[in-house]
Amino acid sequence: MKSLAVVLEEPERLTLSSLALDEPTSGDVVVETRWSGVSAGTERLLFTGRMPMFPGMGYPLVPGYETVGSIVWAGAEAGAPVGARVFVPGAHCFGPVRGIHGGSASHLVVPGSRVVKFKDDPGENGVLLALAATALHALNVAECGSGPTLIVGHGALGRLLARIHLAMGGAAPIVWENNPTRAEGAEGYEVVSPDRDDRRNYETIIDVSGDARLLDRLIQRLAPRGKVVLAGFYDTISFAFPPAFMREAAVRIAAQWGKGDLEGVLALVDSGALSLGGLITHRRSANEAPEAYSIAFSDPSCVKMVLDWSAIA
């Protein structure tokens, strides 16, 4: 079986290529992709070549961990039925071509235990499930109390952090955003420029900007014994010790979400407490993948880019 896939041949060179799929086993399902999302964080690092090396890292590779599709074949031990609409958080099914994370392709072979079945068809918004799980995981790491909470960055992840914080019963957070284009779209919380916020008693600050240079500034905005949670991705972290010492500040790191976070977010969506609507701002056919990735990485008005695979699935 062949699959049309987004392939990063090397940094800065992206193509759409036909790849042979691994033979599915009795525990696998074959998923026909309907939509896939472009990550402006992780996939940008892969595209630019700035992703730190780790076991299995290398080019060429198939990116993507935000895929929604339908099961078109299921092995006897897969535990997932043909026809189910599912979320796929990446796949490793392209032989010698690495899957990091391997979800941006027209067809995927993946263990049935790895997919997440939707109760109701979420449409294109389903690609946001992994990003929402990342937000939920960061909030669980943050353990926000009743004191004021600051979120730094109003991209898709920052918006989901604010929405989930509210859905879990938290008080409305403040969100910092420098770009006026991205300052719009708040639902139940306030977005301000950092220069217009003089508060210095935040109990919790969650940074999703990925800008390590902000850490000193954020520490100075904490209440005594407050904490900064780093939920972006950073090359090197350093900070001035005296201000952190005076506040007895804590710095925590929120790493990758797990399947429990996916299920937790899905429960919030199914209950109606969390909406994933209004976050996807740009759409392109998968045939236009090179252009779509360029827009996702360079256009500040692009909160979330989605590839539509319906024409070539």
C-alpha positions in Angstrom: 0.0 0.0 0.0 1.2 3.5 -0.8 0.6 6.7 1.0 1.1 10.3 -0.1 3.1 12.0 2.7 4.6 15.3 3.7 8.4 14.6 3.7 11.1 16.8 5.1 14.0 15.7 2.9 16.4 17.9 4.8 16.0 21.2 6.7 14.2 23.9 4.6 13.2 21.4 1.9 9.7 19.9 2.1 8.0 17.8 -0.5 4.8 15.7 -1.0 6.0 12.2 -1.9 4.5 8.7 -2.4 5.8 6.3 0.2 5.4 2.6 0.8 3.5 1.8 4.0 4.6 -1.0 6.4 2.4 -4.1 6.2 -0.2 -3.9 8.9 -0.4 -6.6 11.6 -3.3 -8.1 13.5 -3.0 -5.3 16.1 -3.0 -2.5 13.6 -5.5 -0.3 11.9 -5.2 1.6 8.6 -6.4 5.1 8.8 -7.4 7.3 5.8 -6.6 10.8 6.8 -9.2 13.6 6.5 -7.3 16.5 8.2 -3.9 17.0 9.7 -2.6 20.0 11.6 0.7 21.9 11.3 2.6 22.5 14.5 4.1 25.9 14.5 6.4 24.8 17.4 7.7 21.3 17.0 7.5 21.1 13.2 9.1 24.5 12.8 12.2 23.2 14.7 12.3 20.2 12.4 11.9 22.4 9.3 14.6 24.8 10.3 17.0 22.0 11.5 17.0 23.4 15.1 15.5 20.3 16.7 18.1 18.8 19.1 19.3 15.4 18.1 17.7 12.5 19.9 17.6 8.7 19.2 15.9 8.1 15.9 16.2 11.8 14.8 17.3 12.4 11.2 16.2 13.2 7.7 14.2 12.4 5.5 11.3 12.3 7.9 7.5 12.6 7.9 6.3 15.2 10.5 2.9 15.5 12.2 1.1 14.4 15.3 -2.3 16.0 14.7 -4.3 13.7 12.4 -8.0 13.0 12.1 -9.3 10.3 9.9 -11.4 7.1 9.5 -10.3 3.5 10.0 -10.6 1.7 6.7 -9.0 -1.6 7.8 -8.7 -3.2 11.2 -6.7 -6.2 12.3 -8.4 -8.9 14.3 -6.7 -7.7 17.5 -6.8 -4.0 16.9 -9.7 -3.3 19.2 -11.0 -0.5 16.9 -13.8 -0.9 14.3 -13.7 0.0 10.6 -15.5 3.3 10.0 -14.6 4.8 13.4 -13.5 8.5 13.2 -10.2 8.7 15.2 -7.4 10.9 16.3 -3.9 9.7 15.5 -1.0 11.2 17.5 1.6 10.2 14.9 2.8 7.0 13.3 5.9 5.0 12.3 5.0 3.2 9.2 7.2 4.4 6.3 10.0 1.9 6.3 13.4 3.7 6.0 11.8 7.2 6.1 11.5 8.3 9.7 8.2 9.1 11.2 8.8 12.1 13.5 6.1 12.1 14.3 4.7 10.6 11.1 1.1 11.7 11.0 1.0 14.0 7.9 0.1 11.5 5.2 -3.0 10.3 3.3 -2.9 6.8 4.9 -1.3 5.6 8.1 -0.7 2.2 9.7 -0.8 2.5 13.4 -1.5 0.2 16.4 -5.2 0.2 17.3 -4.3 0.9 20.9 -2.7 4.2 19.8 -5.7 5.8 18.2 -8.3 7.8 20.1 -11.9 7.3 19.0 -14.3 10.3 18.9 -17.7 10.0 20.4 -19.0 12.6 17.9 -17.3 13.6 14.6 -15.4 16.8 15.6 -14.6 17.8 12.0 -11.4 19.7 11.4 -11.3 20.8 15.1 -10.3 17.3 16.0 -6.7 18.0 15.0 -6.5 20.3 18.0 -6.7 17.4 20.5 -3.0 17.0 20.9 -2.4 20.7 21.5 -5.3 20.7 24.0 -3.7 17.7 25.7 -0.4 19.7 25.9 -2.3 22.6 27.5 -4.0 20.3 30.0 -0.7 18.6 30.9 0.9 22.0 31.5 -1.9 23.1 33.8 -1.7 19.9 35.7 2.1 20.5 36.2 1.4 24.1 37.2 -1.2 23.1 39.9 -2.7 26.6 39.7 -4.2 27.7 43.0 -6.7 30.5 43.7 -4.2 33.3 43.1 -3.7 35.2 39.8 -2.5 33.2 36.8 -0.6 34.6 33.8 -0.2 32.9 30.4 2.5 34.2 28.1 1.6 33.9 24.4 -1.8 34.0 22.7 -1.3 31.5 19.9 -3.3 28.3 19.7 -1.6 26.8 22.8 -2.0 29.9 24.9 -5.7 30.1 23.9 -6.3 26.5 24.9 -4.5 27.0 28.2 -6.8 29.9 29.0 -10.0 28.0 27.9 -9.1 24.8 29.8 -8.1 26.8 32.9 -11.6 28.3 32.8 -13.3 24.9 32.0 -11.6 23.4 35.1 -13.1 26.1 37.3 -10.1 28.5 37.5 -10.4 32.3 37.7 -9.9 34.1 34.4 -6.2 34.3 33.6 -4.3 37.3 32.2 -2.7 36.6 28.8 0.3 38.5 27.5 0.6 39.1 23.8 2.8 41.7 22.0 1.4 41.1 18.5 -1.9 43.1 18.0 -3.0 40.6 15.4 -2.9 37.7 17.9 -4.4 39.7 20.7 -7.9 39.1 19.3 -10.1 36.1 20.0 -10.2 35.9 23.8 -13.2 34.2 25.3 -13.7 35.0 29.0 -10.3 36.3 29.8 -8.2 39.4 29.1 -5.3 39.8 26.6 -2.9 42.6 27.3 0.5 43.8 26.2 3.2 43.1 28.8 4.0 46.8 29.0 0.5 47.6 30.1 0.5 45.1 33.0 2.2 46.2 36.2 1.1 43.2 38.3 3.9 41.6 40.4 1.9 39.1 42.4 1.2 36.3 40.0 1.0 33.0 41.8 1.5 31.0 38.6 3.0 32.0 35.2 2.8 29.6 32.3 5.1 30.5 29.4 4.3 29.1 25.9 6.4 31.7 23.9 9.5 29.5 23.8 11.5 32.7 24.4 14.1 31.9 27.1 15.1 35.6 27.3 11.8 36.3 29.1 12.5 34.2 32.2 14.2 37.0 34.3 11.2 39.3 33.5 8.7 36.6 34.4 10.4 35.8 37.7 10.2 39.5 38.7 6.4 39.3 38.2 5.9 36.5 40.7 4.4 36.6 44.1 6.5 35.2 46.9 6.9 31.4 46.4 5.3 31.7 43.0 6.2 29.5 40.1 7.0 29.7 36.4 6.0 26.8 34.2 7.9 26.5 31.0 5.6 24.9 28.5 7.3 25.9 25.2 10.6 24.6 23.9 13.9 26.3 24.7 17.5 25.9 23.6 19.2 27.1 26.8 17.6 28.4 30.1 19.4 30.7 32.5 18.2 33.3 35.0 19.5 35.8 37.5 19.6 34.1 40.9 19.0 37.1 43.3 15.4 37.9 42.2 14.5 34.2 42.2 16.1 33.8 45.6 14.1 36.8 47.1 10.9 35.3 45.9 11.8 31.6 46.6 10.6 31.1 43.1 10.0 27.7 41.5 10.7 26.9 37.9 9.0 23.8 36.5 9.0 22.2 33.0 6.0 20.8 31.4 7.1 18.0 29.0 5.1 15.9 26.6 1.4 15.0 27.1 0.4 11.4 27.6 -2.7 9.4 26.5 -4.4 10.2 29.8 -4.2 13.9 28.9 -5.8 13.2 25.5 -8.6 11.3 27.2 -9.0 14.1 29.8 -9.3 16.8 27.1 -11.8 14.6 25.1 -13.9 14.3 28.3 -14.0 18.1 28.6 -15.0 18.5 25.0 -17.7 15.8 25.2 -19.1 17.4 28.3 -19.4 20.8 26.6 -17.1 22.4 29.1 -14.4 23.0 26.4 -14.8 24.3 22.9 -12.2 23.8 20.3 -13.9 26.1 17.8 -12.5 29.3 16.4 -8.8 28.4 16.7 -8.2 27.2 13.1 -7.6 30.3 11.0 -6.0 28.8 7.8 -6.7 25.8 5.6 -5.0 24.4 2.6 -5.4 21.3 0.5 -2.7 18.7 1.2 -1.6 19.2 -2.4 -0.4 22.7 -1.3 1.6 21.4 1.7 4.8 23.4 1.0 2.9 26.7 0.8 0.8 25.7 3.9 3.9 25.0 6.0 5.5 28.3 4.9 2.4 30.3 6.0 2.1 28.4 9.3 5.7 29.3 10.2 5.9 32.9 8.9 2.4 34.5 9.0 1.6 36.0 12.5 -2.1 35.9 11.6 -2.0 32.1 11.3 -3.1 30.8 14.7 -3.5 27.2 13.3 -3.0 25.7 9.8 -4.9 22.6 8.8 -4.3 20.4 5.7 -7.3 19.0 4.0 -6.6 15.5 2.6 -10.1 14.9 1.1 -9.0 15.5 -2.5 -6.2 13.0 -2.4 -7.2 10.5 0.3 
